[in-house]
């Protein structure tokens, strides 16, 4: 059980639930950050009394500093602020920021040997090889917070050497079974309405396009040290099973729970222990019709694209992820159609120059170029 | 991985599969026994070349001795023969005999510190407290072979302290949903036709009445050191999930596999390792409609009776199990109706005198009295 944490992205969905879990578990919150939601961050800061807070947005940070002037809480800003937030006296860092801005602070926390409670999948998607190499070198633990990776992590505890195949499950999103023609006029409001999980806007859109499952596919490769052929995506619309592993003898272990992110967050904080939790229990007296099927890659081309980028490696996943972030941003602000999310990302992957064994600088450049491509061409 | 084993009941369904697993894994079979199927035992003996064989039936043993006169294989008989079979130079004993005759040989193997690959559930049902106490005292490992208990055992590995509840699944058998009126005229041929598993006749009938789930309920209490309130029986007609555990935070871990007893047998032999296996894999591209529901104790009163006996403790489970063995024997030979299995067992439980903290002698007497009661009154 961790005694003290820093929460990057405390005003988002995962961040808020991380604070709730910390409160429930009696864990001290030493630092917290936001992008620009300083109203909520101030409220959180007054409640949790961290020693440090930061806003990524510089002007928001200036306002926040004024708001908290009556406290002894230090205020930072920008990427430097996020890096400072992981450098306070804490045992673990919850990386709950959205997008590739999580990369540098995560690397900073790793060099400080802190446990990474990883809720920012873009970090591993863009720079998985680099991050895992650093974590190994510094002996920093990476414990996944994503429900799927937490499930796999739990199923594999003590039996990593027995793994034959990861069965990565996903609900298929709100438009499961719909053709590209049928999704052409999907609005942001429709796309963020996930059938089983309540999540932030970006990840909800990614769930609808199944790009989220693609990002998780790449994340799982890095986290569990496997190849693309070792992972099978399984569509499971009921979201009761959060993922499974097939072991060498054909045995399958599955992890299940109510769809509440509080649970994997708590587990990442208490691991290797497990604590009682306030969440609802699954009701086995009436659990009907759990189904499992193969994904239809024609209807969800983003997943196929992500699997291709996973096989290609190098800067391909970073380009794909950054282009997707930009495209989803445009979609959410009604500047891009739903199907054009895939089109623009696929185009960026085809056009941005490829580096096979990238440095951190190469990854950051690929990220920048991919965003630029989508924003200027769409 | 075990290097050498003795198989009690090698001519039964589990016994034959244990020999196949031993052959596949390259494990030496040092001894094997049968009740009276000496034709098959001779064939097995000539193939596996154990140093010792035994037939429980005395006259069958005499014939077997003549058949194997040209070999150097020693031949024993009766309960003494079974006890001798566990005393050969072997690391593990697969107890695949049916009924309470497995009790003494199992206790003998425990005193010799051998791993018990437990496929004889009556041993724990009748004398669970005694057997577990002895196993602890001698440091003998008990690894379950029953698919449900193997599933629970696998889900709990490394996390015994995290257990909140065992979710013991069962298919509900071939007459699931049928009322007592509708099962009145069930024939032995109908009762042994299990929808998912191929098994011996006695256990198939027990599956139909759900007495098998009741016996497993009591077995699980002893194996995992829990109370009746810690176990929930869940009807799962598809037999894909073999059982589950709910952990302290509400997380559920499930073990799944194709319904082939070869798998849990192999695991009991290889544990704590896991080996590749020749069994089919579950196909997640088309797994439809897994359902879970509460058992209907009015339609399957044997399960309710077993749960009552589990709560009562003492000699109650031994009386129930022995009466059930006798009743199922009568049913299989067309001397008792299907519904009368429950009636006779319930009556025996009510009539045979109860001992709260029984010795081995008390248990053997309870067993004898219960059989006698059913055979004389029905």
Interface residues (C-beta under 8 A of the other chain):
Chain A: X154 X155 X157 X158 X159 X162 X167 X232 X234 X241 X244 X246 X247 X248 X249 X250 X251 X252 X253 X254 X255 X256 X257 X258 X263 X266 X267 X270 X274 X275 X276 X277 X279 X280 X281 X282 X284 X285 X286 X287 X288 X289 X290 X291 X292 X293 X294
Chain B: X154 X155 X157 X158 X159 X162 X167 X232 X234 X241 X244 X246 X247 X248 X249 X250 X251 X252 X253 X254 X255 X256 X257 X258 X263 X266 X267 X270 X274 X275 X276 X277 X279 X280 X281 X282 X284 X285 X286 X287 X288 X289 X290 X291 X292 X293 X294
